[in-house]
Amino acid sequence: MISNKQKNDVSSNAGHRKRLRNKFLKYGLKGFCDYEIVELLLTLGTPRKDCKQQAKEAVKKFKGLKGTMEASIDELQKIKDIGPLNAFGIKLFQAVAERYLKERVVGNQFKIDSAKVVFDYLYQSMQKEKNELFKVFFLNNINKILEIEDVFCGTVDQTVIYPREIIKSALDKNATRLIFAHNHPSGNLSPSSYDIQVTRELKNACQAVQIELLDHIIIGKDGYYSFRANKLLL
């Protein structure tokens, strides 16, 4: 039998969640603390459970909203009273955000005009990869994205790149400009000798078919490295 205290707790929790939802619907995320955002996401999986304390602990443990969103399900579940149902809301939101961003940038509505734009798009998905992942942005002559492809996935510290295959894909897509990007799981942004060598080979391959190589960008845990900005594409 449910006690009066339990009934009061359920009613109080429901009222608190309703206030959070109404606050979001009226103001968006403006004025929300990081833990309140996490709390809302946790309640997606357990709508009848108070998740405030778990949210506060997650934000503290992972050093903010960004760290919490990037934590794995296993890491999230190390916090007391966060189970797979709670973690569901956070991981669902992250996956939806990544899908939305990809669909937003591919097509005629989005233009690449800086290395930072590439970094902002790739950071969420690439910084958490355990192995090196190599991506190619196929662009038209005004830098609008035609397609983004995962080309190669390598070992922890190196991918193997075949310029001929990339150029063939570019010609098939009628791309006139390319941007290459890959991650460094170590977090070190400095290009390796192999990075420099393969960039030179890619540039030569592009020039042979009159395709312009705009940049090669290395994605790290807290930043990026642009070959063009560092004058390595001259």
QUIURZI-V834824 format. One record per pair of residues at least 24 apart in sequence whose ideal C-beta (glycine too) atoms are under 8 Angstrom apart, sorted by the first residue. I is the first residue (numbers start at 1). GAP is how many residues later the second one is. D is the distance in Angstrom with one decimal. If there is no record, write none. Layout:
I & GAP & D
I & GAP & D
This chain:
9 & 41 & 7.5
10 & 38 & 6.9
13 & 35 & 7.2
13 & 36 & 7.2
13 & 37 & 4.4
14 & 34 & 7.5
16 & 34 & 7.4
16 & 36 & 7.4
17 & 26 & 5.7
17 & 30 & 7.3
34 & 25 & 4.8
34 & 30 & 5.6
34 & 31 & 4.1
34 & 34 & 7.5
35 & 24 & 4.6
37 & 28 & 5.9
38 & 27 & 6.7
38 & 30 & 5.4
38 & 52 & 7.0
40 & 49 & 7.8
41 & 48 & 4.0
41 & 49 & 4.8
41 & 52 & 5.4
42 & 40 & 7.1
42 & 44 & 4.6
42 & 45 & 8.0
42 & 47 & 5.5
42 & 48 & 6.9
43 & 46 & 6.9
44 & 44 & 6.7
44 & 45 & 3.2
44 & 48 & 6.9
44 & 49 & 7.9
45 & 39 & 7.8
45 & 40 & 3.8
45 & 41 & 5.1
45 & 42 & 7.1
45 & 43 & 3.9
45 & 44 & 4.8
46 & 39 & 5.2
46 & 40 & 5.6
49 & 37 & 7.8
51 & 35 & 6.5
53 & 28 & 7.5
54 & 25 & 5.8
54 & 26 & 7.2
54 & 27 & 5.3
54 & 28 & 5.0
54 & 32 & 6.7
58 & 24 & 7.0
69 & 24 & 7.4
69 & 25 & 5.4
70 & 24 & 7.8
70 & 54 & 7.5
70 & 57 & 7.5
70 & 58 & 5.9
94 & 30 & 7.3
97 & 27 & 7.2
98 & 26 & 5.8
98 & 27 & 5.7
102 & 46 & 7.1
105 & 40 & 5.6
105 & 43 & 7.5
106 & 39 & 5.2
106 & 40 & 7.8
106 & 41 & 6.4
106 & 42 & 6.2
107 & 37 & 7.7
107 & 38 & 6.9
108 & 36 & 5.7
110 & 34 & 6.9
110 & 35 & 6.0
111 & 31 & 6.8
111 & 32 & 5.0
111 & 33 & 5.3
111 & 34 & 7.9
112 & 25 & 6.5
112 & 27 & 6.4
112 & 31 & 4.8
112 & 32 & 7.9
112 & 33 & 6.5
112 & 67 & 6.5
112 & 102 & 7.6
113 & 30 & 6.4
115 & 100 & 5.7
115 & 102 & 5.2
115 & 109 & 6.2
115 & 111 & 3.9
115 & 113 & 7.1
115 & 114 & 6.3
116 & 108 & 7.5
118 & 61 & 6.1
118 & 63 & 5.8
118 & 97 & 7.4
118 & 99 & 5.2
118 & 106 & 7.6
119 & 98 & 6.6
119 & 100 & 6.3
119 & 104 & 7.7
119 & 105 & 4.1
122 & 59 & 5.8
122 & 61 & 7.7
122 & 95 & 7.9
122 & 97 & 5.3
123 & 96 & 6.4
123 & 101 & 8.0
126 & 55 & 7.6
126 & 56 & 8.0
126 & 57 & 4.1
126 & 93 & 4.7
127 & 56 & 6.6
127 & 92 & 6.3
127 & 93 & 7.2
127 & 94 & 5.4
129 & 54 & 5.4
129 & 56 & 6.2
130 & 26 & 6.8
130 & 55 & 5.8
131 & 24 & 6.0
131 & 25 & 5.7
131 & 54 & 6.5
132 & 24 & 7.2
132 & 25 & 6.7
132 & 26 & 6.1
132 & 27 & 4.5
132 & 50 & 5.6
132 & 51 & 6.1
132 & 52 & 7.1
132 & 53 & 6.6
133 & 26 & 7.3
133 & 49 & 6.3
133 & 50 & 5.6
134 & 25 & 4.7
134 & 27 & 6.2
134 & 46 & 7.0
134 & 47 & 7.5
134 & 48 & 4.4
135 & 45 & 7.3
135 & 46 & 4.9
135 & 47 & 6.9
136 & 30 & 5.9
136 & 33 & 7.3
136 & 34 & 7.8
136 & 42 & 6.1
136 & 43 & 7.4
136 & 44 & 5.8
136 & 45 & 7.9
137 & 41 & 6.6
137 & 42 & 4.0
137 & 43 & 7.7
137 & 44 & 7.2
138 & 31 & 7.2
138 & 32 & 5.8
138 & 35 & 4.9
138 & 37 & 3.9
138 & 40 & 6.4
139 & 36 & 6.0
139 & 37 & 7.1
139 & 38 & 4.1
139 & 39 & 6.7
139 & 40 & 6.8
139 & 75 & 7.2
140 & 34 & 7.6
140 & 35 & 6.9
140 & 36 & 6.0
140 & 37 & 7.2
141 & 35 & 4.6
141 & 36 & 6.8
143 & 34 & 6.5
143 & 71 & 7.5
146 & 27 & 5.3
146 & 28 & 7.4
146 & 29 & 5.6
147 & 26 & 5.8
147 & 28 & 7.9
156 & 29 & 5.7
156 & 30 & 7.9
157 & 28 & 7.4
157 & 29 & 7.0
157 & 35 & 7.8
158 & 34 & 7.5
158 & 36 & 6.1
161 & 37 & 4.8
161 & 40 & 7.7
161 & 41 & 7.1
163 & 35 & 7.7
163 & 38 & 5.2
163 & 39 & 5.1
163 & 41 & 7.9
163 & 42 & 3.9
164 & 41 & 6.9
166 & 36 & 6.9
166 & 39 & 7.3
167 & 38 & 5.1
167 & 39 & 6.9
167 & 41 & 7.8
167 & 42 & 5.9
167 & 44 & 7.0
170 & 36 & 7.9
170 & 39 & 7.7
170 & 41 & 5.6
171 & 38 & 6.6
175 & 36 & 6.7
176 & 34 & 7.9
176 & 35 & 6.1
176 & 36 & 6.7
177 & 34 & 6.8
177 & 35 & 4.7
177 & 36 & 7.7
177 & 37 & 5.3
178 & 24 & 7.9
178 & 28 & 6.3
178 & 33 & 6.1
178 & 34 & 7.4
178 & 35 & 5.6
178 & 36 & 6.7
179 & 34 & 7.9
179 & 35 & 5.0
179 & 36 & 5.1
179 & 37 & 7.5
179 & 38 & 6.9
180 & 33 & 7.4
180 & 35 & 7.4
180 & 36 & 4.4
180 & 37 & 7.3
181 & 35 & 7.1
181 & 36 & 4.4
181 & 37 & 7.5
181 & 38 & 6.2
182 & 36 & 6.4
182 & 37 & 7.1
183 & 35 & 7.3
183 & 36 & 4.4
183 & 37 & 7.4
184 & 34 & 5.7
184 & 35 & 7.2
184 & 36 & 5.4
187 & 33 & 5.0
187 & 34 & 4.0
187 & 35 & 7.1
188 & 32 & 6.8
189 & 29 & 5.6
189 & 31 & 4.4
189 & 34 & 5.9
189 & 35 & 6.8
189 & 36 & 4.2
190 & 35 & 7.1
191 & 27 & 6.2
191 & 34 & 6.4
191 & 36 & 7.1
191 & 41 & 7.2
196 & 36 & 6.6
199 & 28 & 5.8
199 & 33 & 6.7
199 & 34 & 7.3
203 & 30 & 6.4
